[in-house]
Amino acid sequence: MPPTDQTTTIQDLKEMLKAFRDARDWGKFHTPKNLTQAISIEANELMEEFLWKTDEEITALLRDPQLRERVSHELADVLAFCLNFANETGIDVSRAMTEKMRLNEAKYPVEKSKGNAAKYTEL
């Protein structure tokens, strides 16, 4: 049975990526600067899949298995470089995400932000 979000931890993914990197002696290239650039580049490749398309077109296209696979691979590239960055910098992803959500909850209280896309400084 292939791994899923329900069966795989963030640590499992980080270790898989580290083993892949180390087997190829790529650690020397995985500097914070290079990894942040790679995150941006891969995020832009993900965005490119949706360039010039409406939300309705995107919804329909995501039903196409070939496009869905391309998008899935681009998302995996972004996530891989994010997790490689976490490995390199020693950032605990779960701790960082939990802390950031705590801060977001304070910046975006439900009573002010529900259904509103305004930035917290404009609420």
KOLMITOR-470708 format. One line per field, with one value per residue (C-alpha): residue in three letters; chain; residue number from 1; x negated, y negated, z negated. Coordinates in pm, 1 decimal. Each point is the difference from the previous one (the first is absolute). Layout:
N
zakol: ala,...
kenu: A,...
zadren: NUM,...
X: X,...
Y: Y,...
Z: Z,...
//
This chain:
123
zakol: met,pro,pro,thr,asp,gln,thr,thr,thr,ile,gln,asp,leu,lys,glu,met,leu,lys,ala,phe,arg,asp,ala,arg,asp,trp,gly,lys,phe,his,thr,pro,lys,asn,leu,thr,gln,ala,ile,ser,ile,glu,ala,asn,glu,leu,met,glu,glu,phe,leu,trp,lys,thr,asp,glu,glu,ile,thr,ala,leu,leu,arg,asp,pro,gln,leu,arg,glu,arg,val,ser,his,glu,leu,ala,asp,val,leu,ala,phe,cys,leu,asn,phe,ala,asn,glu,thr,gly,ile,asp,val,ser,arg,ala,met,thr,glu,lys,met,arg,leu,asn,glu,ala,lys,tyr,pro,val,glu,lys,ser,lys,gly,asn,ala,ala,lys,tyr,thr,glu,leu
kenu: A,A,A,A,A,A,A,A,A,A,A,A,A,A,A,A,A,A,A,A,A,A,A,A,A,A,A,A,A,A,A,A,A,A,A,A,A,A,A,A,A,A,A,A,A,A,A,A,A,A,A,A,A,A,A,A,A,A,A,A,A,A,A,A,A,A,A,A,A,A,A,A,A,A,A,A,A,A,A,A,A,A,A,A,A,A,A,A,A,A,A,A,A,A,A,A,A,A,A,A,A,A,A,A,A,A,A,A,A,A,A,A,A,A,A,A,A,A,A,A,A,A,A
zadren: 1,2,3,4,5,6,7,8,9,10,11,12,13,14,15,16,17,18,19,20,21,22,23,24,25,26,27,28,29,30,31,32,33,34,35,36,37,38,39,40,41,42,43,44,45,46,47,48,49,50,51,52,53,54,55,56,57,58,59,60,61,62,63,64,65,66,67,68,69,70,71,72,73,74,75,76,77,78,79,80,81,82,83,84,85,86,87,88,89,90,91,92,93,94,95,96,97,98,99,100,101,102,103,104,105,106,107,108,109,110,111,112,113,114,115,116,117,118,119,120,121,122,123
X: 0.0,-153.0,-63.6,270.9,39.1,168.3,-289.6,-308.6,-142.4,-178.3,-310.6,34.2,-0.5,-293.8,-203.2,88.3,-113.6,-319.0,-86.7,65.9,-219.5,-280.4,-13.6,-73.5,-239.6,224.3,-19.4,-263.6,256.5,278.3,-82.4,283.4,-45.8,11.4,293.6,207.0,-67.9,99.1,324.3,84.7,-87.0,206.4,292.7,-7.8,3.3,309.2,161.6,-83.3,240.5,285.1,-118.7,275.0,268.0,314.6,91.6,267.4,-248.4,-240.9,269.6,79.7,-365.2,-76.8,236.1,-237.6,-236.2,-297.7,27.1,69.2,-318.7,-206.5,143.1,-64.4,-363.3,-48.4,153.7,-232.5,-298.3,104.6,56.6,-327.8,-201.4,192.1,-79.0,-361.7,-16.2,140.0,-262.6,-281.8,108.0,118.4,352.5,265.7,279.1,281.6,-113.0,-39.7,343.6,170.1,-161.6,87.7,363.1,12.5,-124.2,246.9,288.2,-89.9,-39.1,315.5,268.4,302.9,239.2,-197.7,-136.0,269.6,84.4,-239.0,-322.8,-143.4,-346.4,-2.9,-114.2,322.4,248.4
Y: 0.0,-336.4,-258.7,-258.6,-313.2,219.1,247.0,-217.6,-254.7,-320.4,155.4,300.4,-236.1,-202.2,316.6,129.7,-328.3,-8.4,356.4,-88.0,-311.4,176.4,293.2,-252.7,-217.9,-302.3,-131.8,-251.6,-160.9,-12.0,-335.4,-213.5,-245.8,268.4,176.3,-318.5,-72.1,354.9,-36.1,-315.4,151.3,312.6,-206.7,-196.6,323.2,102.7,-337.7,39.1,295.8,-244.9,-301.1,-171.8,240.0,-93.3,167.9,192.8,121.5,106.4,196.8,183.8,54.8,150.6,280.6,90.3,269.2,-124.4,-359.6,115.2,207.5,-296.8,-222.7,271.7,24.6,-377.5,-14.0,281.9,-199.8,-303.5,210.2,188.7,-320.3,-136.9,315.1,-8.1,-358.5,115.4,275.5,-240.4,-267.4,230.7,-140.6,226.4,-29.5,104.9,-245.0,-281.4,65.1,20.3,-324.6,-177.0,111.0,-128.4,-338.2,6.1,73.2,-316.0,-208.6,134.4,43.3,181.5,-279.8,-249.0,214.6,255.6,-32.0,-295.6,22.2,-324.8,-1.3,-3.9,-363.5,-92.1,190.1
Z: 0.0,99.5,-270.1,-63.7,-211.8,-260.1,-20.7,54.0,-241.9,89.2,-155.0,233.4,298.6,-134.9,-49.7,348.7,156.2,-206.7,105.8,365.7,-30.7,-184.6,243.8,275.4,-204.5,57.7,-355.8,103.6,231.3,-258.8,-153.8,-137.2,288.3,267.7,-159.9,-30.0,364.8,93.1,-199.7,193.2,336.2,-63.4,-132.3,323.5,200.6,-195.7,75.9,367.4,21.9,-70.0,197.5,201.4,-123.3,-189.2,-328.0,185.9,260.8,-274.1,-181.5,321.6,89.3,-340.7,91.4,285.2,-133.9,205.2,-120.7,-353.7,10.5,128.3,-272.7,-257.7,108.5,-9.9,-347.0,-108.6,130.3,-206.6,-308.8,47.4,7.7,-300.9,-196.3,119.6,-127.3,-335.1,-12.5,79.6,-247.9,-277.6,8.7,-149.4,256.8,-233.6,-268.2,254.9,151.5,-338.5,-115.4,324.9,-24.0,-359.7,125.1,291.5,-237.1,-192.7,318.4,161.1,-266.3,139.5,-90.8,214.2,279.9,81.2,370.0,33.2,202.0,-139.3,-152.4,-380.4,-1.0,182.6,-216.2
//
